Amino acid sequence: MPYAGLVKDGIGYIRLSNFTKDAGKETQTALKQLLDQGAKSIIMDIRGNPGGLLVESVNITNLFVDKGMEIVSTRGRVKQWDMTYKTANQAVDTSIPVVVLVNRASASASEIVAGALQDLDRAVVVGQRTFGKGLVQTTRPLSYNAQLKVTTAKYYIPSGRCIQAVDYINRNEDGSVDIFRIHSSGNS
């Protein structure tokens, strides 16, 4: 359950530390309670949040963005990995001012929420540049109870920005990789 409370008259605060099962429902409950307590603006704190379930990042973004809006897409080398994830429900509030707090440890699903809310003009993102973890990975079973994790696609927020900061495909001559910070969802 996320921590939520009023930090000052009319300013609601929601601290979300992960995107586990039911995080969207729990955040919705917290948001509605804050609105009932008189919140006129919301601070969504996802600093240090390493991410989690993709569907929960879409559900949380959906609290502030109406049904049918594209939140994130995946693009891979094989067309079967290309997917688009849209909001499925009516928003709780589409006009309340929202600030999203991020830092270097905000990754993956956190970056999807921050980037989508920023791209859809529903929030201002404040803080440090985010981690830049935008890889979709799939596990494949191997013999002897081992598994192989394979990168199959990358995450893209509504503006088309990829949230992946490190380019593992185009390595330098010495094997090192470049960081493309311009693609992260933080303050770009």
JOQUI-V595860 format. One record per helix or strand of 3 or more residues. SS is the DSSP state (helix for helix, strand for strand). FROM is the first residue (numbers start at 1). LEN is the number of residues. If there is no record, write none. Layout:
ss | from | len
SS | FROM | LEN
SS | FROM | LEN
This chain:
ss | from | len
strand | 3 | 6
strand | 11 | 5
helix | 23 | 14
strand | 41 | 5
helix | 54 | 8
strand | 70 | 6
helix | 79 | 3
strand | 83 | 4
strand | 97 | 6
helix | 109 | 11
strand | 124 | 4
strand | 135 | 7
strand | 147 | 11
helix | 181 | 3
